[in-house]
Amino acid sequence: MFKNILTLLCASVAGICVAQASETVGFSTGNQFKATPIEGQVVVTCEGFNGGGAATFTCRDVVLDPVSYDFFVGPRDARAVRYELRNVREDGSTRTKEDDYDGARGRSGSGINLWISTIFQKPLLAAGKNKISYAVYADNNREPLNRGEFTINVARSSARVCPTTHYNSADVNDCNSQYSVCQRYFQQFNNCR
């Protein structure tokens, strides 16, 4: 009987630990990321109605592993409909993201841009330590239902190299468009994995 009680107690404690672990705040893939430099070379031959040409591009980027977009995972509260994340990066700069929150599921309504930087969007994270404060709100409330902090670490990782490849194009403009050629190249080789 003592053995059965001990087994039941251990199972209960394990259940509590699992329940607490599932309440961990951060991102769905975890709170440890790697910034990985990738590079490779592409030769493009262009022949079409608008002329011909050739170009060789050396493509370089830094990608975030395991993902560049992820869901914020926070407290479960069916009343919560909006979240706000404020990141203070290791270099002292800040970035804020806010959007819809699915309180019943305990996560952001859509994926958050963690790493991609363009003229239209800025990433939440930067290399190094990212100290993020979060708040989740009910509809039209100024006071948060829940708030807290978590830390995301983005470590620098060793470079990966993609194999050299060759593309043929029917548009001479491709021989002048390194950005789009490199995007296609890295997508084809799954960021040199």
C-alpha positions in Angstrom: 0.0 0.0 0.0 2.8 2.4 0.9 4.4 1.7 -2.6 1.0 2.6 -4.3 0.8 5.8 -2.3 4.4 6.7 -3.2 3.7 6.0 -6.9 0.6 8.1 -6.8 2.4 11.0 -5.0 5.3 10.8 -7.6 2.7 10.8 -10.5 1.0 13.8 -8.9 4.2 15.8 -8.5 5.2 14.9 -12.1 1.8 16.1 -13.3 2.3 19.4 -11.4 5.8 19.8 -13.0 4.3 19.2 -16.4 1.5 21.6 -15.9 4.0 24.3 -14.7 6.3 23.6 -17.7 3.4 24.0 -20.1 2.7 27.5 -18.6 6.3 28.7 -19.6 6.2 32.1 -21.2 8.2 32.7 -24.3 8.1 31.4 -27.9 6.6 28.1 -29.1 10.0 26.8 -30.3 11.8 27.8 -27.0 13.9 30.7 -25.8 17.2 29.8 -27.3 18.1 30.8 -30.8 21.1 30.9 -33.0 22.1 33.6 -35.5 23.8 31.7 -38.3 25.7 33.3 -41.2 25.0 31.6 -44.6 26.6 32.1 -48.0 27.1 30.7 -51.4 27.6 31.5 -55.1 25.1 31.7 -57.9 25.9 32.0 -61.6 22.9 33.4 -63.7 22.6 33.2 -67.5 19.9 35.5 -68.9 18.6 35.0 -72.5 15.3 36.4 -73.6 13.3 38.8 -75.7 14.8 41.8 -73.8 18.4 40.8 -74.3 21.0 38.6 -72.7 23.7 38.6 -70.1 25.4 36.7 -67.3 26.2 37.5 -63.7 27.8 35.8 -60.7 26.5 36.7 -57.3 28.0 35.9 -53.9 25.0 35.6 -51.6 25.3 36.3 -47.9 22.7 36.5 -45.0 22.3 35.7 -41.3 19.4 33.5 -40.5 17.7 32.7 -37.2 17.6 29.1 -36.2 15.3 27.3 -35.6 12.8 29.9 -37.0 12.5 33.5 -38.1 8.8 33.8 -37.2 7.2 32.3 -34.1 4.2 32.4 -31.8 4.4 34.2 -28.5 3.2 31.7 -25.8 1.8 33.3 -22.7 -0.8 32.9 -20.0 -4.1 31.2 -20.7 -7.0 33.5 -20.0 -10.1 33.4 -22.2 -10.6 37.2 -21.6 -7.3 38.1 -23.1 -7.5 39.4 -26.7 -4.4 41.5 -27.2 -0.7 41.3 -26.3 2.3 43.6 -26.1 5.9 42.6 -26.1 8.7 45.2 -25.4 12.2 44.0 -25.9 15.3 45.7 -24.4 18.2 44.3 -26.4 21.7 43.8 -25.2 22.9 46.9 -27.1 20.2 49.0 -25.3 17.9 49.5 -28.3 14.2 48.6 -27.9 11.6 47.1 -30.1 7.8 46.7 -29.4 5.3 44.4 -31.0 1.6 44.2 -30.3 -1.3 42.3 -31.9 -4.2 40.0 -31.3 -3.9 37.3 -28.6 -5.8 34.0 -28.4 -6.3 33.9 -24.6 -8.1 30.5 -24.7 -5.0 29.0 -26.4 -2.5 31.1 -24.6 -0.7 32.4 -27.6 -0.4 35.2 -30.1 -3.0 35.2 -32.9 -0.3 35.0 -35.6 3.4 34.4 -35.9 5.7 37.3 -34.9 8.7 38.5 -37.0 11.7 37.7 -34.8 14.5 38.3 -37.3 13.6 39.5 -40.8 14.5 43.1 -41.5 13.1 44.9 -44.6 12.0 48.5 -45.3 8.5 47.4 -44.3 9.2 45.3 -41.2 11.6 45.3 -38.3 12.5 42.3 -36.2 11.8 41.9 -32.5 15.1 40.2 -31.6 18.8 41.0 -32.0 22.0 39.0 -31.4 22.8 38.6 -27.7 20.5 38.8 -24.7 16.9 40.0 -25.3 15.0 41.0 -22.2 11.3 40.9 -23.1 8.5 42.2 -20.9 5.0 41.1 -21.9 1.4 42.1 -21.1 -1.9 40.6 -22.1 -5.1 42.6 -22.1 -8.8 42.1 -22.2 -10.8 44.1 -24.8 -10.6 47.9 -24.3 -8.7 47.5 -21.0 -5.7 49.7 -20.2 -4.6 47.6 -17.3 -3.2 44.2 -18.2 -4.7 40.9 -17.1 -1.2 39.5 -16.8 2.3 40.7 -17.2 5.8 39.5 -16.7 9.3 39.1 -18.3 11.3 36.4 -20.0 14.8 36.3 -21.6 15.6 35.2 -25.1 19.2 34.4 -26.0 20.4 34.7 -29.6 23.9 33.1 -29.8 26.2 33.5 -32.8 26.7 30.2 -34.6 29.3 29.0 -37.1 28.7 29.8 -40.8 27.1 27.4 -43.3 27.9 27.3 -47.0 25.5 26.3 -49.8 26.8 24.6 -52.9 27.5 26.8 -56.0 24.6 26.6 -58.5 23.6 27.9 -61.9 20.2 29.4 -63.0 19.0 30.1 -66.5 16.5 32.9 -66.9 14.4 34.2 -69.8 14.5 37.7 -68.3 17.7 39.8 -68.6 16.6 41.7 -65.4 17.5 38.7 -63.3 21.1 39.2 -64.1 20.8 42.6 -62.3 18.7 41.4 -59.4 21.0 39.9 -56.8 18.5 40.2 -54.0 15.8 38.1 -55.7 18.3 35.6 -57.0 19.8 35.1 -53.6 16.4 34.7 -51.9 15.5 32.0 -54.4 19.0 30.4 -53.9 18.7 30.2 -50.1 15.1 29.0 -50.3 16.2 26.2 -52.7 19.0 25.1 -50.4 16.9 25.5 -47.2 19.3 28.1 -45.8 22.3 25.9 -46.4 21.1 23.1 -44.1 
